[in-house]
Amino acid sequence: MQYLSIGATGLAPKAFHYGNSSVCFCLFITGAYTTAQIERVLRSIRRRIWLVASTLTQATLIWAAGVIYQSFKIDPGSPAVYVILSFLSFSSAL
């Protein structure tokens, strides 16, 4: 919340990037909602299986973000940045 207030007031114009933050926030909320819906549907399976599947999905998304980071030139505002942020934000909500 502090970053939002600093960016909104214009005290530090380069400290807050609304595009990056909005992508992260939206994908985190989407990941949390998706996880809740999948868990609600799959209540009958054991928790251990769900934990393993969730952990493997997280690891895969983080690994894919690392591969993209190493494979493409990363410039501020480039599509690769948004893909990396999307993967990391979605995986943090799992």
C-alpha positions in Angstrom: 0.0 0.0 0.0 2.9 2.3 0.7 4.1 1.9 -2.9 0.7 2.8 -4.2 0.5 6.0 -2.1 4.0 7.1 -3.1 3.2 6.5 -6.8 -0.2 8.2 -6.6 1.2 11.3 -5.0 4.0 11.6 -7.5 6.7 11.9 -4.9 8.9 9.4 -6.6 7.8 9.2 -10.3 10.0 6.3 -11.2 9.5 4.3 -7.9 6.1 2.8 -9.0 5.2 1.3 -12.3 1.4 1.0 -12.6 1.6 -1.5 -15.5 3.8 -4.0 -13.6 2.0 -3.7 -10.4 -1.5 -4.1 -11.9 -0.3 -7.2 -13.8 1.1 -8.7 -10.6 -2.0 -7.9 -8.6 -4.5 -9.2 -11.2 -2.6 -12.4 -11.7 -2.2 -13.0 -8.0 -5.9 -12.6 -7.5 -6.6 -14.8 -10.5 -4.2 -17.5 -9.2 -5.9 -17.4 -5.8 -9.4 -17.7 -7.3 -8.3 -20.5 -9.6 -6.7 -22.4 -6.8 -9.8 -22.1 -4.6 -12.1 -23.3 -7.4 -9.9 -26.3 -8.2 -9.6 -27.2 -4.6 -13.4 -26.9 -4.2 -14.0 -29.2 -7.1 -11.4 -31.7 -6.0 -12.3 -32.0 -2.3 -12.5 -35.7 -2.4 -8.8 -36.3 -3.3 -6.2 -36.5 -0.5 -4.6 -33.3 0.6 -1.1 -34.8 0.0 -1.9 -35.2 -3.7 -3.2 -31.7 -3.9 0.0 -30.4 -2.1 2.3 -32.2 -4.5 0.3 -31.0 -7.6 0.3 -27.4 -6.4 4.1 -27.5 -5.6 4.9 -29.0 -9.0 2.8 -26.3 -10.7 4.6 -23.6 -8.7 8.0 -25.0 -9.5 7.2 -25.3 -13.2 6.0 -21.7 -13.4 9.0 -20.4 -11.6 11.3 -22.5 -13.8 9.6 -21.2 -17.0 10.0 -17.6 -15.8 13.7 -18.3 -15.3 14.0 -19.8 -18.8 12.3 -16.8 -20.3 14.5 -14.4 -18.3 17.7 -16.1 -19.6 16.4 -16.5 -23.2 15.1 -13.1 -24.1 16.4 -9.6 -23.8 14.6 -8.0 -20.9 13.8 -4.3 -21.3 11.4 -2.4 -19.1 7.9 -2.7 -20.6 8.8 -5.5 -22.9 6.3 -8.4 -23.3 8.8 -10.8 -21.7 8.7 -8.8 -18.5 5.0 -9.1 -18.3 5.1 -12.8 -18.9 7.7 -13.3 -16.2 5.7 -11.2 -13.8 2.5 -13.1 -14.7 4.1 -16.5 -14.0 5.7 -15.5 -10.7 2.5 -13.7 -9.5 0.2 -16.6 -10.4 2.6 -19.1 -8.8 2.8 -17.2 -5.6 -1.0 -17.5 -5.2 -0.9 -21.3 -5.5 
